[in-house]
Amino acid sequence: MTTVAPESDVRRHELADFLRSRRERITPEQVGLPRGRRRRTPGLRREEVAQLSAVGVTWYTWLEQARGIQVSPQVLDALARALLLDATERRHLFALAGTLDPTPHATCPSVTPALRAMLDQLGPIPACIQNSRYDILAYNATYGRLMCDLDALPREDRNSLWLAFTNAQWRASIVDVTELNRTFAATFRASMAEHLAEPAWKDLLARLEAESAEFREVWARHEVVGQAGKTKFIRNKHVGLLELEHTSLWLGPAAGPRLVTMVPLDAESRARLELLERLGRPEPSEHMSPAAV
């Protein structure tokens, strides 16, 4: 007598296998994580996917073990982004989970090795790749030390809007932070009009309103401003005052990811950025051979 597994069991195992295969194809460098010296797992570790998705390691492990646990659309959305799924893979993920995608047209921008190499080669000009929600997806050494130590922050806090209103070091580095933050909130409101129903946007807004009285005050004004380049004066704690031109270059549709650069406007700012870049480079290991260095 042949026993047929229930459809729910088949779906859970297919989902587990799919997640595992997607995890194993991604290198740590693609998602901004250090490779480390003792990596035996192909691709990402389970705990790294859990960290990137802001879920528990045990919970994610159970998901890959095909256990009978409930998965919300918000968590599936976070997993799709963490695993850099394209549109087809995203649809497949939600279909296997038997859940409707709340944002079926959402993009999961992939920061490719070529884009990361470009960021590094732009140094000493600070540069990063952001999505339209201001999540900082990747950055070079100079940007990582420009306004605060981004490497020291949890991934969910690497959002320039969140940092502008809540991070003391970031705020202290911005000259005229009050006026710039008012404009920042207005550009966020203009961008959010196309994403009102999306959980990630609503979660960011809720976090800001809960944490920052300043944000609540400027948000209540209902001001909207379009994206535009601007001159910024940044007081870096390592090298001093910098005069920079902030520009954005979209890597796709205007609602998608963009390359953000901070170009120095005078020779002194350029020299100070060069110093900041040198300060951000890791020291060569004493165990490396001269040839390797």
BELURQUI-V142628 format. One record per residue. N is the residue number from 1. PSI is psi in whole degrees, -180 to 180 (* if undefined). BURIAL is 1 if it has 16 or more other ideal C-beta (glycine too) atoms within 10 Angstrom, else 0. Layout:
n:N psi:PSI burial:BURIAL
n:N psi:PSI burial:BURIAL
This chain:
n:1 psi:129 burial:0
n:2 psi:130 burial:0
n:3 psi:128 burial:0
n:4 psi:127 burial:0
n:5 psi:143 burial:0
n:6 psi:150 burial:0
n:7 psi:-36 burial:0
n:8 psi:-37 burial:0
n:9 psi:-42 burial:0
n:10 psi:-45 burial:0
n:11 psi:-44 burial:1
n:12 psi:-42 burial:1
n:13 psi:-37 burial:0
n:14 psi:-42 burial:0
n:15 psi:-44 burial:1
n:16 psi:-46 burial:1
n:17 psi:-38 burial:0
n:18 psi:-46 burial:1
n:19 psi:-43 burial:1
n:20 psi:-43 burial:1
n:21 psi:-38 burial:0
n:22 psi:-39 burial:1
n:23 psi:-40 burial:1
n:24 psi:-13 burial:0
n:25 psi:-11 burial:0
n:26 psi:131 burial:1
n:27 psi:153 burial:0
n:28 psi:-36 burial:0
n:29 psi:-30 burial:0
n:30 psi:-24 burial:1
n:31 psi:17 burial:1
n:32 psi:24 burial:1
n:33 psi:148 burial:1
n:34 psi:146 burial:0
n:35 psi:-42 burial:0
n:36 psi:170 burial:0
n:37 psi:-21 burial:0
n:38 psi:61 burial:0
n:39 psi:111 burial:0
n:40 psi:-25 burial:0
n:41 psi:130 burial:0
n:42 psi:134 burial:0
n:43 psi:-140 burial:1
n:44 psi:153 burial:1
n:45 psi:161 burial:1
n:46 psi:-41 burial:1
n:47 psi:-27 burial:0
n:48 psi:-41 burial:1
n:49 psi:-41 burial:1
n:50 psi:-42 burial:1
n:51 psi:-46 burial:1
n:52 psi:-30 burial:1
n:53 psi:-4 burial:1
n:54 psi:43 burial:0
n:55 psi:167 burial:1
n:56 psi:146 burial:0
n:57 psi:-44 burial:0
n:58 psi:-44 burial:0
n:59 psi:-46 burial:0
n:60 psi:-38 burial:1
n:61 psi:-43 burial:0
n:62 psi:-37 burial:0
n:63 psi:-42 burial:1
n:64 psi:-15 burial:1
n:65 psi:7 burial:0
n:66 psi:33 burial:1
n:67 psi:159 burial:0
n:68 psi:71 burial:0
n:69 psi:155 burial:0
n:70 psi:140 burial:0
n:71 psi:122 burial:1
n:72 psi:157 burial:0
n:73 psi:-34 burial:0
n:74 psi:-40 burial:0
n:75 psi:-40 burial:1
n:76 psi:-39 burial:1
n:77 psi:-44 burial:1
n:78 psi:-40 burial:1
n:79 psi:-40 burial:1
n:80 psi:-40 burial:1
n:81 psi:-42 burial:1
n:82 psi:-36 burial:1
n:83 psi:6 burial:1
n:84 psi:42 burial:1
n:85 psi:141 burial:1
n:86 psi:-179 burial:0
n:87 psi:-42 burial:0
n:88 psi:-43 burial:0
n:89 psi:-37 burial:0
n:90 psi:-46 burial:1
n:91 psi:-40 burial:0
n:92 psi:-41 burial:1
n:93 psi:-49 burial:1
n:94 psi:-34 burial:1
n:95 psi:-42 burial:0
n:96 psi:-34 burial:1
n:97 psi:-9 burial:1
n:98 psi:35 burial:0
n:99 psi:142 burial:0
n:100 psi:137 burial:0
n:101 psi:119 burial:1
n:102 psi:-21 burial:1
n:103 psi:75 burial:1
n:104 psi:-19 burial:0
n:105 psi:13 burial:0
n:106 psi:147 burial:1
n:107 psi:148 burial:1
n:108 psi:84 burial:1
n:109 psi:133 burial:1
n:110 psi:124 burial:0
n:111 psi:102 burial:1
n:112 psi:161 burial:0
n:113 psi:-34 burial:0
n:114 psi:-40 burial:0
n:115 psi:-39 burial:1
n:116 psi:-40 burial:1
n:117 psi:-39 burial:0
n:118 psi:-43 burial:0
n:119 psi:-46 burial:1
n:120 psi:-39 burial:0
n:121 psi:-16 burial:0
n:122 psi:-18 burial:1
n:123 psi:145 burial:1
n:124 psi:5 burial:1
n:125 psi:124 burial:1
n:126 psi:133 burial:1
n:127 psi:146 burial:1
n:128 psi:168 burial:1
n:129 psi:125 burial:1
n:130 psi:156 burial:1
n:131 psi:-179 burial:1
n:132 psi:-13 burial:1
n:133 psi:3 burial:1
n:134 psi:16 burial:1
n:135 psi:133 burial:1
n:136 psi:107 burial:1
n:137 psi:-31 burial:1
n:138 psi:156 burial:1
n:139 psi:159 burial:1
n:140 psi:178 burial:1
n:141 psi:-38 burial:1
n:142 psi:-45 burial:1
n:143 psi:-37 burial:1
n:144 psi:-17 burial:1
n:145 psi:9 burial:1
n:146 psi:-49 burial:1
n:147 psi:-22 burial:1
n:148 psi:177 burial:1
n:149 psi:95 burial:0
n:150 psi:-32 burial:1
n:151 psi:-26 burial:0
n:152 psi:-7 burial:0
n:153 psi:147 burial:1
n:154 psi:151 burial:0
n:155 psi:-34 burial:1
n:156 psi:-16 burial:1
n:157 psi:-2 burial:0
n:158 psi:72 burial:1
n:159 psi:122 burial:1
n:160 psi:-31 burial:1
n:161 psi:-46 burial:1
n:162 psi:-45 burial:1
n:163 psi:-36 burial:1
n:164 psi:-27 burial:1
n:165 psi:-14 burial:1
n:166 psi:-19 burial:1
n:167 psi:118 burial:1
n:168 psi:-40 burial:0
n:169 psi:-43 burial:0
n:170 psi:-47 burial:1
n:171 psi:-40 burial:1
n:172 psi:-24 burial:0
n:173 psi:-17 burial:1
n:174 psi:118 burial:1
n:175 psi:133 burial:0
n:176 psi:50 burial:0
n:177 psi:-33 burial:1
n:178 psi:-47 burial:0
n:179 psi:-42 burial:0
n:180 psi:-38 burial:1
n:181 psi:-33 burial:1
n:182 psi:-43 burial:1
n:183 psi:-38 burial:0
n:184 psi:-46 burial:1
n:185 psi:-36 burial:1
n:186 psi:-38 burial:1
n:187 psi:-36 burial:1
n:188 psi:-42 burial:1
n:189 psi:-42 burial:1
n:190 psi:-40 burial:0
n:191 psi:-36 burial:1
n:192 psi:-18 burial:1
n:193 psi:-30 burial:0
n:194 psi:0 burial:0
n:195 psi:27 burial:1
n:196 psi:-31 burial:0
n:197 psi:-1 burial:0
n:198 psi:129 burial:1
n:199 psi:-41 burial:1
n:200 psi:-38 burial:1
n:201 psi:-43 burial:1
n:202 psi:-37 burial:0
n:203 psi:-42 burial:0
n:204 psi:-44 burial:1
n:205 psi:-44 burial:1
n:206 psi:-40 burial:0
n:207 psi:-44 burial:1
n:208 psi:-44 burial:1
n:209 psi:-34 burial:0
n:210 psi:-31 burial:0
n:211 psi:-31 burial:0
n:212 psi:115 burial:1
n:213 psi:-34 burial:0
n:214 psi:-44 burial:1
n:215 psi:-44 burial:1
n:216 psi:-38 burial:0
n:217 psi:-46 burial:0
n:218 psi:-31 burial:1
n:219 psi:-34 burial:1
n:220 psi:-13 burial:0
n:221 psi:-17 burial:0
n:222 psi:36 burial:0
n:223 psi:146 burial:0
n:224 psi:139 burial:0
n:225 psi:140 burial:0
n:226 psi:166 burial:0
n:227 psi:138 burial:0
n:228 psi:152 burial:0
n:229 psi:156 burial:0
n:230 psi:156 burial:0
n:231 psi:133 burial:0
n:232 psi:139 burial:1
n:233 psi:118 burial:0
n:234 psi:129 burial:1
n:235 psi:95 burial:0
n:236 psi:134 burial:1
n:237 psi:-17 burial:0
n:238 psi:-37 burial:0
n:239 psi:-7 burial:1
n:240 psi:-159 burial:0
n:241 psi:136 burial:0
n:242 psi:137 burial:1
n:243 psi:114 burial:1
n:244 psi:148 burial:1
n:245 psi:116 burial:0
n:246 psi:121 burial:1
n:247 psi:156 burial:0
n:248 psi:136 burial:0
n:249 psi:114 burial:0
n:250 psi:136 burial:0
n:251 psi:3 burial:0
n:252 psi:-145 burial:0
n:253 psi:154 burial:0
n:254 psi:-22 burial:0
n:255 psi:0 burial:1
n:256 psi:-160 burial:0
n:257 psi:156 burial:1
n:258 psi:153 burial:1
n:259 psi:123 burial:1
n:260 psi:129 burial:1
n:261 psi:155 burial:1
n:262 psi:92 burial:1
n:263 psi:130 burial:1
n:264 psi:141 burial:1
n:265 psi:-1 burial:0
n:266 psi:166 burial:0
n:267 psi:-35 burial:0
n:268 psi:-42 burial:0
n:269 psi:-39 burial:1
n:270 psi:-46 burial:1
n:271 psi:-39 burial:0
n:272 psi:-34 burial:1
n:273 psi:-38 burial:1
n:274 psi:-41 burial:1
n:275 psi:-43 burial:1
n:276 psi:-39 burial:1
n:277 psi:-42 burial:1
n:278 psi:-40 burial:0
n:279 psi:-28 burial:0
n:280 psi:-10 burial:1
n:281 psi:138 burial:0
n:282 psi:145 burial:0
n:283 psi:139 burial:0
n:284 psi:138 burial:0
n:285 psi:141 burial:0
n:286 psi:-13 burial:0
n:287 psi:-6 burial:0
n:288 psi:145 burial:0
n:289 psi:158 burial:0
n:290 psi:-35 burial:0
n:291 psi:-38 burial:0
n:292 psi:-36 burial:0
n:293 psi:* burial:0
